[in-house]
Amino acid sequence: MDFLLGLTQLIGVHTILGLSAYVVLLTGQVTIAQAGFFGIGAYIAAMLTTLAGWHIVPAMLVGASVAGVVACIVGFPALRVKGLMLVVATTAFGEFVRLFWFNFDYQIAKGEIMVGPEGGEGFKQIRYFPENGWTTGDVALFIWVILIAIMLALWWMDRSRAGAVLRAVGEDELAAQSVGINLTATKVTAFAVGGFIAGIGGGIYAHYTTHIEHANFSVLLATFAIAYPILGGLTNVTGTLFAVVFIQGILVEGLRFMGDWRNLLFGALIVVAMNVRPRGLIDERVVMIVGRAFSTRKGRADA
């Protein structure tokens, strides 16, 4: 049971990470910076709860806000470039953040032990959940409540003018600019929102793992972040969730007995999926079929 709850926690956190990239991808930008924002949220939230004794919710919000502000600052110069150059620029930023935490050392005495970030040794003793009597089920519920709230917020955004603006920029920048859309403001806003969401995910991740280090926020994590919404599809936020379940639940955990061979299978399946479903697992056609099915059921129930 603990294994299933742990997997549920993992899927929840990685879905939040994927949704942070989803917002940016709507504007047609591919970013490798999400792991950096994830790390900022993780370290700051952990320091506030462990060193300052804060409650986890305000600590997460502060960590996420800092990540969002950093994303906004980084977004202005980074988004002046496109395509491969943007990937290179955001990769460099992610590595800068990772190396910053590798060299960051700030500890205080708590009883007979020292707690806090210790450079390359990482940040240990993040004990908020066990010290406050949270069970594995409580943590899983907490993660999924936050995830559902984020998904609902993005679902609403998708159906508002804000979502239409983001998609317009992603589809055709020239056409979007011709109708008065400020491209820079739109892209930077998406970057900031994505950074905020990644910061929330990082804050949760730090507390449920109880030990974080710079290696946790590598390019591999950033690659997963953009793989989830691309594989799941940018038509609907639920696609990201299905992609995380597929990758983390089936490929990573379900095929653990295959050892390193699953990495080859993982790459092959992603290539196949992207060729068979180029617009993601949940594309416009799937959304239309599901919508018609619900409409038919509703019509029968009314009759």
Secondary structure, 3 states (H helix, E strand, C coil): CHHHHHHHHHHHHHHHHHHHHHHHHCCCCCCCCHHHHHHHHHHHHHHHHHCCCCCHHHHHHHHHHHHHHHHHHHHHHHCCCCHHHHHHHHHHHHHHHHHHHHHCECCEEECCEEEEEEHHHCEECCCHHHHCCCCHHHHHHHHHHHHHHHHHHHHHHHCCHHHHHHHHHHHCHHHHHHCCCCHHHHHHHHHHHHHHHHHHHHHHHHHHHCCECHHHHCHHHHHHHHHHHHHHCCCCCHHHHHHHHHHHHHHHHHCHHHCCHHHHHHHHHHHHHHHHCCCCCCCHHHHHHHHHHHHHHHHHHHC
